[in-house]
Amino acid sequence: MYKVAALYKFSEIIDPLEFHNEIRIKLKDLCIHGTILVGKEGINGTISSTTKKNLCSAINFIKQKKGFNDLDIKFSSSRKNPFVRLKVKLKKEIVTIGDESIDPTRLAGEYVDPADWNELIEHKDTILIDTRNDYEYSIGTFKDSLNPKTAKFREFPKWIKKKKFTSKEKANKNIAMFCTGGIRCEKASSLMKKEGFKNVYHLKGGILKYFELIPQDNSTWQGECFVFDDRVSIKHDLSEGTYDMCHGCRMPITIIDKKSKKYIRGVACPKCFDKTSKEQKSRYMSRQKQVDLAKKRNKKHIGPKEEVFN
């Protein structure tokens, strides 16, 4: 069983390149897999290991860095390694909203602990917003949440402007936001404060921490939660979900999708079959053959690109 940790922290990094190199060397020595993004505004990533000891050593190394002692961490597990390699990347934004003036280290909403979340979102004056993307929303969300129907997080500011919240709503309504691990809704809360919303809240630790701390019998969550690794989705008990992934478009797919004539393993699904050319399908087929050959030799293939929840 593999141990998995999703982590992030908004905290100013004076020398991101040095920070990047130190983390990359240490995590490589510990045989850690996954993806970590490093930028001036902080760190964001998901990592895995075969042993809890190595994973904790990696986390403790990061926590020893100035400004990261209270790193936000969510643990889960996987029957197989959800990552095939370690990637540590330098980024302008550790979660891209497209406006570098939005800075959660200087302006942000209030954290809400999972234990207090249900009370907040059930209040009559609360507007509940899912800050994730449309395909994530489609497989699970909190009851009665608004779906901005974004394809990427950087589209979220446009949705806020298009929604045209009134001055009264900005002054009096509770704005409660959530995402997978807490990073997108924290950055979105900074945007909302900048836009003049007074009562802005975001779920501390995101959906993953809510799953970890709130019993399913007391939960208002409906469905599964999309994750940006080979598990595709997880259930409320943090076990692997029922969804697979189309490696053509990286969208979640169901057993029913796989029965479609437009499903080709590793190539296309009903969502993308008509959107890809014959040349693209041919390339994807070649890639899938290499993946299958690597599996027969009991070797890893780099496969499609891995992502960090964003």
N, C-alpha and C positions, 0 to 999 in steps of 0.2 A: 504494500500500500504506500502510495506517495503522499507526502505532506505538502500542502500548498498554502502559500501566504500571499494575500493581496495587501499591498501597503502603499501609503502615500503620506506626504506632508508638504504643506505650503510653508516654506521657510527660506529666506534669502540665502543664496549660495554665492559667495564672492568670486570664487574661481571654479566654475562648473567643469572645466576640462580636467583639472586636478582631481576634483571630487569623482568624476567619471572614471578616471584611470585607476584610482585607488579601489573603488568598488569593483570594477571589472576584474582586477588582479586577485582580490581577496575572494570573490565569489567563484571565480574559476578554480582557485585552489581548493575550495570547498565542494567542488563538483555540483554547483548549483545550476539549474536550468531555469529559463524564463526570460522575461523582458523587463528592463528597467529604463525609464526615461529620466534624464537629468537636465535641469535647466536652472536659470537664475532664480526662478520662483520656487524651486523645490525638487521633489522626487516623486515618481509614480511608477508602480510596477506590480507584477505578479511573478512569484518565483516558486520553485518546487525542489524537493530533494527526497532521496530514498530514506533518509534518516531525520528524525526530529532534531537530533543533536546538531547536525550540519546546518539545518535551516535556522535554528535558534542562534548559532554562531554567526551566520550571515546577518541576521536581523540585529543582533547585539553590536556587530561591527558598525552598521549604519547608525544605530541609536547613539553610539559614542561620538558621532560627528556633531559639531556645534549646531544647535537648533533642531536636532532630530531625536532628542531623548524621549519625546512623547509621540513618536511615530504611530500613525493610525494603522492597525494591523487586524486582518480578519483571516482566520484559519479555516481550512477545509481539507478534504482528502480526495484521492483519486486512485482507482484500481490500476491505471496505467499512467505513465508520465505524460502530463498534458502539454509538455513542451519538448522539443527535440534538441534544443541548444540554448546557450546563454547569449543574450544580446543586451548590451548597455549602450544607449544612444544619447547623444546630445541634442536637445531641442530648445527652440525659443520659448515654447509653452509646453508644460508637462501634460496639459490637457487643452486642446486647441479650441478657443472660442473666437479667435480672429481679431481680438482687440487687446493689445498688450497693456493698455492703460487700466484694465480690470485687474485688480490686485487684492486677493483675499487676505494677504498679510497685513493690509492697511484698512480694508473695508469689507465686511462680510456680515451675513445674518447670524442668528443665534443657533448654536447646536441644540438639538433635541435628542435626548437619550432614547433608545428603543423602548424603554419601559414607559416613557411618557408620550410616545408617538401616537398610539391609538386615541388617546384622549384629545390630542390636538386635531387630528384629521377628522374626528367625528364632531367637532364643534361646528355649529351652524354658520359661524363667520369665517370659516377656513376655506381657502381655495387650494386644492391639492394638485400639484403639478409634477408629472413624471418628466424629468430632464433627460431621459435616455432617448434613443432613436426608435423610430416606428417599428422596426422588426423586433426590437427587444420588448417593446410594449405589447406586441401581438401575441407573445407566448406567456405573458404574465405581468400583473401590475397590482397596485393596491386598489381596492374597491372605490369607484367614483373618481378616480384621478383623471386629470386632463392630459390628453395626448397631443403634444405639439406637432407630431407627424414629421419629424425631422429625419433626414438620412444621415446627417452628421451633426455633431454638437455645435459646430460653428454656425449652424442655421438657427440656433435658439434665439439669439438677439433679434433676428428678423421676425420671428414668431411673436415675441413680446410686443414689438411695435405694431404688428398687424392685428394683434388681439385688442389693442386700444382700450386698455384698462382705464377706468374713470378715475378722476382725482379722489372721489369718495372711496373707491375700492383701494387705491394706493394708501390712503390715510387710515382706513378702518379695518380692512380685511386682513386676516392672517394668511400669509403666503407660505405654504408648507411644501418643500421640495425634497425629492429623493432621487437616488441613482444607485448603481450597483454597489460601489464601495465608499461613496461619500464625496469623491473628488469633484465630479461634475456639478452636483447640487451645491457644493460649497462655492465653486467659482460662479455658478449661476446666481447664488445669493449676493455675491459682490456686485454683479450686474444689476440685480433688482434694487439694491440699495442706491446704486448710482442713478437708476431711473426714477428714484423718488418714492419707492415703496417703504413704508415705515416699519411694518411688523413682518419681518422676513425670517423664516426658520428653515433649517435643513437637517435631515436625519443623520446623526452622528454614526459613522461607520457604514452607512448605507443599508441596502437590502441584506447584504451578507451578515452584518452584525445583528440586524433584526432577526434573521433566521436563527442565528446562533443563540440569542438570548430570550426570544419570545416563543413560548410553547405554541404549537400549531393550533391547539384548541382555542387560543386567545388571539390568533392572528387574523388580520383583515386582508392578507395577501391572497390573490387568486391566480393559480397557475404555477409556472416554473420561472426561474430567473436565468436569463441568458448570461453566459460568461465567455470572455474572449480567450478561450483556449480549447483544446481538443475535447473537453467534456461537453462543450456546446451549451448545456444548461444544467442547473442543479435544482433539486427539490428543497422543500422547506427544512428537511432534516439534514441538509447539506450533502446528501448523496447525489450521485450522477443522475441527471434527468433522462427524459425519454426522447429528446430531440437529437438528430444528427445534423451534420453541416454539409451543404453543397460546396464543394471546393472550386466550383466555377464562379459563384457569386458571393460565397461566404455567408449565406443566409441560412437560418435554421430551417430544417425540413422534418416532416413527420413520416410515419410509416405509410400513410396514404399517399404522400408526395412520391415516395419511392415506387409505388405501384403504377404511377403515371407513365405513359408512353414517352413523355418528355423528360424522364429521369434517366441519366446516364451516370453511373457511379464515378465520382471524381471529375465529372465534366460539366454536367448541366442538370437543372431541375425545372419544374414547371414555372418557377419565378423568372428564370433567366434564359431558358432554352431559345426563345424567339428573339432574344436580345444579343446573342453572340453569333459571330460569323462561322462559316465552315472552317476557316483557317484557325480561329480561336479554339474551336472544339477539337480540331486535330492536335493542336499544341497541348491542350489539357489531357487528351487521350494518351499522348506520348509521356507526359508527366506521370499519369496514373500508372502506366506500365512500369516506369522506373520505380515508383513507390512499391508496387507489387513485387518486383524483382528484388528490391532491397529487403522486403519482409521475408521472402523465401530464403535469402542468405542470412537472415536474422541480423540485419544491419538497419540502421536508421537512415531515412531519407529526409532531406530538409523540407520537402513538401511545400505547400502554400505558405505564404508569409504569416507569421504569428502577430497578434495585436495585443495591445494593452487596452483594457476597458477605458473608454474616453468619452 
